[in-house]
Amino acid sequence: MSAGNVAVEPPLEAASPPEMGQGRSRYLTGTFFLLPAFIMLGVWIVYPTVYTIIRSFFGLNGFNKFVGIDNYKTLFTTPTLTTAIKNNLIWVAVVPAVVTAIGLVFAVLTERVRWSVAFKTAVFLPMAISAFATGVTWRIMYVQDPNLGAVNALGRAVVEVVKQPGSLTTALPSTSTVTGSASTGMTLQTPLKPGSVALIGLTGIATDEVPAGAVQAVDPKPEPGHIVGTVWRDFKPGGGVPGKVEQGELGLPGVTVQLRNSDNHVVKTAATGDNGVYDFGVVTPGTYKAGISAGTFAKPWAGFAWLGTKLITPALIIAYMWIWAGFAMVVIAAGLSSMPRDVLEAARTDGASEWQVFRKVTVPLLAPVLSVVFITMIINVLKVFDLVITLAPGSSQNAASVIALAMWRTSFGGINDFGTGSAIAVFLFVLVVPVLLLNVKRFRREV
Amino acid sequence: MRRQLLRRGAVLLVVVPLAVLAASSTGSGATRSTSAVSGSISFDGVWTGAEASAFGGVIKAYNKLYPKVKVNYKPVGDNLPTVVSTAVAGGNPPDMADIAQPGLVAQFVKKGALKPITYSRKVLLANFSPAWIALGTFSHKIYGLVFKASNKSTVWYNVPAFKAAGVKAPATWTQFTKNAGTIKSSGVPPYSIGGADGWTLTDLFENIYLRQAGPAKYALLTLHKIKWTDASVTSALNTMAQVIGDSANMAGGTSGAVQTDFPTSVNNVWESPPKAAIVLEGDFVPGVATVKSKPGTGYAEFPFPSINNSPASVEIGGDTIVAFRDNPAIESFVKFLGTPAAAAAWAAKGGFATGNKHMSTSVYPDATTRATAGAIAKAKYVAFDMSDQQPASFGATVGQGEWGLFQDFLRNPKDVKSIQSKLESAAAAAWKSGK
């Protein structure tokens, strides 16, 4: 961006003087005033740039070993670095366009709402927060557990409208006579006849997850003609004997047990009491099995792994757009307010619909402003760094990496390979240059 | 630099006449040998803040015996490796330093920058087990004394969760994994794994490896003298898979564990009701918890269990005291730091553990520290954290080398062979480049 500042300095030869002596002094004065700027540029921009470019052709330890373009080869062959380049391409493809679009929509819409100042302030507010703090905050919001992460909590609220979790979400069979899993439901494999007792022991249920009202489980008395049984938490401190109802083990009340015939059709259901006992009543002779349907074990929605390797880049992009939408909106709104109203009015008078006005009049007139936002966003996105390093957990940073982060990690993140780090920096520089030139050209046109 | 020299000279000038005066006035006696030593010592250290003032207490205790020596402690902080390396390169190192990176000590020895502290041999032999002296021994000479250590072989658990499951702190790995099964049946995931921070996983591996493969192999693997494809690594990884292999064993399952950072993994166990029963990390765990819980009734600790009857072993992190110069004042201070009195001067203030077997554990401020710190002095095998001794690209870089690959192992614990070959190629590359 500083390159843009250089380019708009007024050209010196414009002040070409008629007299020689006067010209020299003017020249000297000009040089004198330019000197501080040149020194600053030299020390902070030119020298580091040249140094970095030269450094990128040398190996790990200072300027001891010239390695030619090896560092650049490393850049395009190391998987973590190519991922960073790929991610940056995704960022550039998505973010500037979407941010500009969102900014445009917000700017146009806020012109029409009553609380536009409040709305604009709210949208712009994230710009006032440092990217570091934004990263930390969103990292907490993205936590997978819906009890902790705000984003997934919202998701769960939506999901649970459709699908309620069961009452025993963590239960596991206590012995191998009960088979199945939470997703298929569980079945007691022992064949049952009228007069049998069906014990369904479950473990893996924390004490605070036992349904309310549970009391000591009871071994049911067999009754002629009936099939009875118990569903209970088959666990006491130390484990107990699996499959046996023991002192200290609680019944699981409110569980619906199904009785299935030999064709696996549900013929009867019964609910368990506080002591876990259930009774199917009198059953016609035959062989049956008892089981509990999958609904009882339906797990609550686990949430999206926003911080996992697959979703981390979209998650980062969302947070990034949250920051920058406000900037786009404010700049575009400024452009909008300076737009000649009569053109819009004329279009409306000529019978254009609001959509037509927006597409054929507003957007073309705003094009210069939109391009400022778009180009600024491309530059910002190419150098994105702080949000990624704070938001992505260590385990996802390879998947989330972008060029600037890869540069930092290679140079300072433990490896301290300044050679490859410099090569990455030069590569980033090369990517930014065309955009900068575009910007410079635009500045010139405006001047 | 020059100013520092001048200052040091000035102190000497002041101190020497005083010493002469003192010697002449008090005459001979038991104190003569100690009060005769005089001078000043410049000491660069990683300890800042409360730790620096605790070390000030150690210096004070030293000055009671050697009132004529002034120790100028400079709290450099975490930049110490850079600061001291630069000073060594510039030819003006401090007289002494304490260094948290054993690899850096080895580097200084190799460069010939350090003076051996062989003169303290007697004191060290009297107070430390051979394993501890070995930590400061390089090319058959003693160069360093691990003055302050932290115990990385501790396991922290939620007491109510253990009670509800009816299990007790285990002593053996077999009992440990059996307990985990029982805890799982009780409805609480047994382990909380902070997989987003790769070093928690390397620490777990190293604790297993130290016990299962033994200290000799541990030392070889540390220096990459045996390959990561070695059979001993295979069995250690298989043992590790007993912990991380079953998604239902971990709070949040496998995908949750990979995203859990270390502080959260501690809070998972500190919470009530707990999200998991056990967190496997060092003695610094309680300091990380932000959830309130009481030691003894809320949380408690047991030593990392023994595997196949391995003797008491601890993995430590520690600050090694080294000397860049040699003179009577430095000698007296190094010797003093090897005594129980020096350790006790800091231990009473907390946040400190010593391998000094003659310092009574009753000096430690609380029961938990007595247990964790006491264990390290008693251990038969003591080993420095292995990943801390690796080239940084392999042992200490986010998402790369050991950290990244152990996270891959957590994601896919069945793939032992492929992880081993990846570890080996990463280690080979890192040791070859030295970075």
Contacts between the chains, C-beta under 8 A, distances in Angstrom:
chain1	res1	chain2	res2	distance
A	60	B	433	6.3
A	60	B	434	7.8
A	60	B	435	5.7
A	80	B	399	7.0
A	80	B	400	7.0
A	143	B	259	7.5
A	144	B	252	6.8
A	144	B	255	6.9
A	144	B	256	5.8
A	144	B	259	6.1
A	145	B	252	6.3
A	145	B	256	6.8
A	170	B	187	6.0
A	172	B	185	7.4
A	174	B	185	7.4
A	203	B	185	4.0
A	203	B	186	7.6
A	203	B	187	7.4
A	204	B	184	6.4
A	204	B	185	6.0
A	204	B	186	7.9
A	204	B	187	5.4
A	204	B	248	8.0
A	205	B	187	4.6
A	206	B	164	7.9
A	206	B	186	7.0
A	206	B	187	3.2
A	206	B	188	5.6
A	206	B	273	6.5
A	207	B	164	5.7
A	207	B	186	7.7
A	207	B	187	6.9
A	208	B	273	5.2
A	209	B	187	6.2
A	235	B	185	5.2
A	235	B	186	5.7
A	235	B	187	7.6
A	236	B	166	6.8
A	237	B	163	6.8
A	237	B	164	6.4
A	237	B	165	6.3
A	237	B	166	2.5
A	237	B	167	7.9
A	237	B	186	7.7
A	238	B	165	7.7
A	238	B	166	3.3
A	238	B	167	7.1
A	238	B	182	7.0
A	239	B	165	7.9
A	239	B	166	6.8
A	239	B	182	4.9
A	239	B	185	6.3
A	302	B	253	8.0
A	305	B	255	5.2
A	305	B	259	6.7
A	307	B	196	7.9
A	307	B	259	4.6
A	308	B	255	6.0
A	308	B	258	6.9
A	308	B	259	6.3
A	393	B	196	3.8
A	393	B	259	5.6
A	393	B	261	6.1
A	394	B	196	5.2
A	394	B	197	5.7
A	394	B	198	6.1
A	394	B	261	7.6
A	394	B	398	4.6
A	394	B	399	6.3
A	394	B	403	7.0
A	394	B	407	7.8
A	395	B	195	5.9
A	395	B	196	4.7
A	395	B	198	7.2
A	395	B	258	4.9
A	395	B	259	6.6
A	395	B	399	7.5
A	395	B	407	4.6
A	396	B	196	7.8
A	396	B	259	7.4
A	397	B	398	5.6
A	397	B	399	4.6
A	398	B	399	4.2
A	398	B	400	7.7
A	398	B	404	6.3
A	401	B	399	7.7
A	409	B	397	7.2
A	409	B	398	6.9
A	409	B	399	7.5
A	413	B	397	5.5
A	413	B	398	6.1
A	414	B	392	4.0
A	414	B	393	6.2
A	414	B	396	4.8
A	414	B	397	3.4
A	414	B	398	7.3
A	414	B	400	7.5
A	415	B	392	6.0
A	415	B	393	4.1
A	415	B	397	5.7
A	415	B	400	7.4
A	415	B	435	5.5
A	416	B	392	6.8
A	416	B	435	6.4
A	417	B	393	7.7
A	417	B	435	6.3
